[in-house]
Amino acid sequence: MDLFEKMAAEGHEQVMFFRDKAGGKLKAIVAFHDSTLGPPLGGTRMYPYASEEEAVIDALRLAKGMTLKSGASGLNHGGVKGIIWGDPEKDKDEILLRAYGRFIEGLKGRFITGTDVGTYSIDFVDVGAETKYVVGLPVEYGGSGDTSVLTAYGVFLGVKACVSEVFGKDDLSGIKVAVQGVGKVGSKLCRHLAEAGASVVLTDVRKDQARALAGEIGASYVEPEEIIAVEADVLSPNALGAVLNEKTIPLLKCKIVCGGANNQLATPEDAERLYKRGILYAPDYVVNAGGVIQVADELMGFNKDRARLKVERIPSLLKTIFAISKREGINTELAATRMVEERIQGVLRLRATMA
């Protein structure tokens, strides 16, 4: 991989690599996308990638997603993502996490981080022993707690906004939603959907966990490989990224895609594929912004009601994106990106004027 070429193509500013000589297990990557709007804020993911290249590519994609997420949400933060290359079930321990914290502290506030896939609030108690630039700590340690609560709520509001756009309904009665992934966000989303009267079909690679949730909320269970082709009104991806691609999009039997997973599109062209099929796509970085909204609010002294009000802006953001898409005849991913780019350019012009 030509890393500099890849960075130039996507507008990244910097990529950093860390290893820990003392503990020996830490291999970390931090990718900075754009810091125009303010100090970069993004979670840290721990995952056993198959290769170094795969880890770097994921860091780059996730960092750009954070720029778009903060920009669309009206936050004054840039986009960054941390990656710890390793198995969280086997490799994660206090020394690894504290070593990671020391590297973050060395960046002096250029990188503010919290939880993501494979990391939890309690992990950042260890990270926070070495740095003050962490958010999303447990409430007992002065943080705002579990970010998946507001993230799931935002996705739920996104589903409702999409249903209103496509079906003209303000409620979810009679709406069938296929949920892929019932982890921290997906499980909470399923409960919201069931309580709102939607018919839910769900799956997860952790099959026992998925079947138990289905039984609890009165949902249906299907095998993981079947969920993409389930006939439903809404497909909600809430697992890992790149689930929407040239192979899976032709299999879809839905009118809406709206979920909490990051980087659902394998390539930008996949947004166009959905658009041409007449499937409304809710850009993931808009609907799953609840978590980053929460931790950004934490930096001001967390106020739960204030953060919830910010999350409740997600439907209006989606309506703006849908309107741009219709007016300009472009897909919703491109419409959302343009909305964020206009905000970034506006901030740049303001700074140039005030200089």
PALUMRO-380412 format. One line per 4 residues: number of its first residue (from 1); for each residue x, z, y of C-alpha. Coordinates in pm, 1 decimal. Each point is the difference from the previous one (the first is absolute). Layout:
BEGIN
NUM = X Z Y  ...
! end
This chain:
BEGIN
1 = 0.0 0.0 0.0  121.7 -89.8 348.0  -94.5 327.6 167.4  74.5 -107.4 358.0
5 = -205.1 -316.3 -44.6  -288.3 202.7 -141.8  18.4 247.3 289.9  4.5 -278.9 256.5
9 = -299.1 -171.9 -158.3  -215.8 314.3 13.7  134.7 148.6 324.4  175.9 306.3 -142.9
13 = 248.1 190.4 212.5  210.1 191.8 -251.5  40.6 94.9 -365.9  197.5 309.5 -103.5
17 = 124.9 108.7 -342.6  78.6 359.2 -97.8  151.8 163.8 -305.9  79.9 361.7 -67.2
21 = 355.7 67.9 -117.8  -69.9 365.3 -79.7  -314.9 -19.9 -213.5  63.4 -352.8 -112.4
25 = -363.8 -97.9 -54.7  -120.8 -102.1 345.6  -20.3 -372.8 69.1  -204.4 -60.9 311.1
29 = -89.7 -291.9 224.4  -151.7 21.0 347.5  -134.3 -320.2 156.4  -81.2 -12.7 373.4
33 = -234.9 -277.8 104.0  -90.4 36.1 369.3  43.7 295.3 235.5  -160.6 -151.1 310.7
37 = -301.1 230.7 0.2  197.7 320.4 -51.7  199.8 204.2 -254.1  -42.9 -155.3 -346.0
41 = -232.1 195.6 -228.7  -48.0 -72.1 -370.5  -19.0 167.2 -338.0  260.2 25.8 -272.4
45 = -81.0 -155.8 -335.3  175.2 101.1 -324.0  -27.6 -257.8 -275.3  209.9 -121.4 -297.5
49 = 50.2 -358.0 114.0  135.8 -245.5 -254.4  278.9 -111.1 233.2  164.3 68.7 334.3
53 = -140.6 -325.5 136.7  -353.6 101.8 -94.2  46.2 333.0 180.0  132.4 -168.7 315.8
57 = -280.7 -256.4 8.4  -259.9 275.3 -34.3  164.5 199.2 281.7  -7.8 -303.7 228.4
61 = -363.9 -80.6 -76.9  -113.7 359.6 40.0  189.3 42.9 329.5  -168.3 -305.1 150.6
65 = -331.8 134.2 -124.1  64.8 322.2 191.6  59.4 -191.8 324.0  -331.6 -176.0 -48.5
69 = -175.5 322.0 -100.4  120.1 200.1 301.4  -57.2 -292.4 232.9  -355.3 -63.0 -118.2
73 = -85.5 371.0 12.4  112.9 42.1 358.1  286.8 232.0 -92.3  320.9 13.1 203.6
77 = 231.5 -40.9 -299.0  204.2 -276.8 -152.4  20.0 -100.7 -364.0  244.0 138.7 -256.0
81 = -2.2 87.5 -370.0  219.6 213.0 -217.8  63.2 -76.2 -366.1  155.0 235.0 -253.2
85 = 94.6 -210.1 -298.8  -71.4 215.7 -302.4  -261.0 140.1 -235.0  -190.2 281.2 176.0
89 = -84.4 156.4 -336.1  364.1 19.6 -110.9  231.7 -26.4 298.6  -168.2 196.6 276.8
93 = 141.0 347.6 66.4  88.9 228.1 290.2  355.7 -131.8 44.5  -109.8 -363.9 8.1
97 = -272.1 74.7 254.8  226.6 213.3 218.3  269.2 -268.7 -8.5  -259.6 -248.6 118.6
101 = -94.2 242.1 278.2  360.5 19.6 118.7  14.9 -377.0 40.3  -328.5 0.8 193.4
105 = 130.1 275.6 228.3  305.5 -214.9 70.1  -226.6 -266.8 148.4  -102.6 247.5 275.4
109 = -368.4 -91.8 12.1  27.8 -374.2 -53.0  -185.5 49.2 -329.7  -294.5 236.0 -41.9
113 = -130.5 15.6 -355.3  -248.5 152.9 -241.1  -170.0 -71.3 -331.8  -62.2 -326.2 -180.7
117 = -25.4 -111.9 -362.2  203.6 235.6 -217.8  43.1 268.0 266.5  -223.3 291.2 96.6
121 = -38.0 243.1 288.7  181.8 275.6 -186.6  302.8 -229.4 -49.8  50.7 -7.8 374.3
125 = 44.6 373.7 10.8  335.9 -69.1 -166.3  64.7 -304.5 221.1  -93.9 211.1 301.9
129 = 262.3 260.6 -87.5  253.8 -251.1 133.0  -192.7 -181.3 275.0  -276.3 54.1 251.9
133 = -107.2 -364.1 -10.0  -264.9 37.7 -270.9  -379.5 2.3 15.4  -281.0 51.6 -248.2
137 = 124.1 339.3 -117.1  -245.3 232.0 -177.4  -223.0 199.4 230.3  170.7 317.2 -120.4
141 = 327.0 -132.2 143.7  -144.1 -98.9 335.8  -92.1 -357.9 -82.9  -330.0 -187.7 -4.1
145 = -24.1 -11.1 -379.6  -120.0 -271.2 -234.2  -7.1 -338.6 178.7  -200.3 -163.7 -278.7
149 = -317.5 172.1 126.3  -14.3 -191.6 328.8  143.4 -313.7 -160.4  -282.9 -11.9 -253.9
153 = -255.4 70.5 273.4  135.1 -290.8 204.4  -17.8 -236.7 -298.6  -357.3 112.5 -63.8
157 = -92.1 -76.8 361.7  174.0 -335.7 -41.2  -211.7 -83.3 -305.6  -314.9 83.7 196.4
161 = 110.7 -221.0 291.2  67.7 -290.7 -235.1  -335.9 41.7 -173.2  -168.3 -4.7 340.4
165 = 187.3 -319.2 91.3  -74.1 -186.5 -323.7  -336.9 134.5 -111.7  -144.4 133.2 326.6
169 = -50.6 344.1 -157.4  85.5 331.7 162.9  -6.7 190.1 -329.5  155.8 -50.1 -344.0
173 = -310.3 26.5 -216.7  1.5 -282.8 -252.9  363.0 -89.9 80.3  239.5 -21.1 -294.2
177 = 362.6 93.6 67.3  284.8 -59.1 -247.0  279.2 250.4 67.4  349.7 -70.1 -129.8
181 = 206.5 319.6 -5.8  -141.1 352.3 17.7  300.7 198.2 114.1  20.7 208.7 316.5
185 = -202.6 -243.1 212.9  -200.8 -193.2 -257.2  -156.5 306.2 -162.3  -121.0 134.9 334.9
189 = -130.0 -344.5 96.0  -200.7 -16.4 -323.7  -165.5 329.4 81.6  -93.3 -121.0 350.3
193 = -144.3 -320.4 -144.5  -201.7 176.5 -268.5  -139.9 250.8 250.5  -103.6 -292.1 224.2
197 = -200.7 -159.0 -280.6  238.0 -279.0 -100.8  39.2 -107.0 -360.6  364.9 60.9 -92.7
201 = 209.3 -155.7 -275.4  356.7 128.7 -15.2  329.1 -12.6 -182.4  354.8 132.8 4.4
205 = 308.1 -34.0 -218.5  -45.9 374.3 -58.4  -300.2 -71.1 -215.8  -96.1 356.6 -89.3
209 = -3.2 96.1 367.0  -215.6 -302.4 85.8  -248.5 63.6 -281.2  -32.8 364.1 103.5
213 = -75.7 -97.9 360.8  -251.7 -262.2 -114.9  -182.0 265.1 -200.7  5.6 243.5 290.2
217 = -155.7 -232.0 259.2  -215.2 -221.5 -223.2  219.4 -309.8 31.5  89.7 -262.7 -259.1
221 = 350.8 -38.4 -143.3  177.5 -326.4 -88.7  349.7 -65.5 -127.7  264.9 -55.8 272.2
225 = 45.2 -368.1 -80.9  -374.7 -63.7 37.5  -62.9 136.6 348.9  106.6 -309.6 195.9
229 = -265.8 -216.5 -162.5  -282.5 255.2 9.5  -312.6 -141.7 160.8  -56.9 219.8 305.5
233 = -81.7 -13.4 369.4  328.4 168.4 96.6  342.8 17.6 -163.4  198.3 301.3 123.7
237 = 372.1 -7.1 -91.6  144.2 351.5 18.6  309.5 -26.0 -222.0  329.9 -177.3 74.0
241 = 36.5 -318.6 203.0  -1.9 -376.6 -59.9  -319.1 16.6 -206.5  -142.9 -296.2 193.7
245 = 196.0 -311.7 -85.3  -38.7 -361.7 -104.6  -76.2 102.9 -360.1  -249.1 280.6 66.5
249 = -194.7 -137.2 297.8  -168.4 -277.0 -204.5  -125.1 272.7 -238.2  -178.5 204.6 265.8
253 = -378.5 34.0 -26.4  -66.7 187.7 322.9  -89.5 -64.7 362.9  224.8 267.8 153.8
257 = 348.6 141.6 -58.9  53.6 337.5 167.8  235.6 264.1 -137.1  263.9 258.4 75.3
261 = 303.4 -154.4 -172.6  285.7 -115.3 221.0  107.7 -365.8 0.4  -287.4 -125.1 -212.5
265 = 90.8 -361.9 77.2  296.4 -133.6 -196.9  63.9 -261.6 271.4  -155.6 -87.9 338.7
269 = -147.9 -308.2 -165.7  -220.9 223.9 -213.0  -204.3 97.5 308.1  -75.4 -368.1 47.2
273 = -96.1 -33.3 -366.5  -254.4 281.4 40.7  -129.0 -153.5 323.3  -53.1 -338.8 -161.0
277 = -190.7 162.3 -284.6  -231.3 169.0 248.6  115.8 349.6 -92.1  19.9 242.8 291.8
281 = 335.8 178.3 -4.0  40.1 326.8 191.9  372.4 17.2 90.2  139.1 294.3 -194.3
285 = 206.5 141.8 284.7  -315.3 37.0 208.8  -225.8 168.0 -255.1  265.8 227.2 -154.3
289 = 133.3 129.0 332.7  -155.7 346.2 -37.0  318.9 153.5 -133.2  227.8 -123.6 275.8
293 = -262.4 93.3 259.4  1.9 354.1 -138.8  376.1 47.5 -2.0  41.3 -160.9 342.0
297 = -253.2 249.2 133.2  202.2 276.4 -163.5  288.4 -82.4 233.6  -225.1 100.8 291.8
301 = -118.6 319.1 -170.4  -248.4 -94.2 -267.9  -367.8 3.4 90.4  -220.4 -90.6 -297.9
305 = -299.3 -107.5 208.0  214.0 -218.6 225.5  161.8 -171.6 -297.2  -338.6 -58.9 -164.2
309 = -133.4 -157.9 319.9  296.6 -240.7 2.4  -69.8 -95.9 -363.0  -361.7 -67.0 90.4
313 = 124.1 -283.7 226.1  89.9 -204.5 -308.8  -340.8 -174.1 -26.2  17.0 -114.9 363.7
317 = 352.9 -133.2 -55.7  -125.2 -195.6 -299.5  -288.1 -143.0 201.2  248.8 -119.5 262.4
321 = 212.7 -162.3 -270.5  -302.5 -166.5 -159.8  -106.4 -132.1 340.8  348.2 -148.2 66.5
325 = -4.2 -157.8 -346.3  -336.5 -165.0 64.2  79.4 -107.3 354.1  336.5 -156.0 -80.5
329 = -76.5 -118.7 -352.7  288.0 197.6 -151.2  27.6 247.1 -285.8  -36.9 371.1 70.2
333 = 362.5 85.3 -79.2  119.6 -245.0 263.3  -263.3 126.3 243.9  115.8 360.5 -47.2
337 = 366.1 -93.6 34.6  -69.5 -180.7 325.9  -183.7 305.6 131.3  304.8 219.3 -69.1
341 = 248.2 -255.2 134.3  -194.3 -22.2 325.6  23.1 377.6 37.3  376.6 -0.9 -65.4
345 = 55.3 -283.7 246.4  -210.9 182.9 256.6  220.2 310.1 -31.6  313.2 -216.4 34.2
349 = -136.6 -162.5 317.6  -89.9 340.3 140.9  351.5 128.8 -57.2  151.6 -310.1 158.3
353 = -224.2 43.1 305.1  84.7 369.9 37.4  374.2 -44.4 -55.6
! end
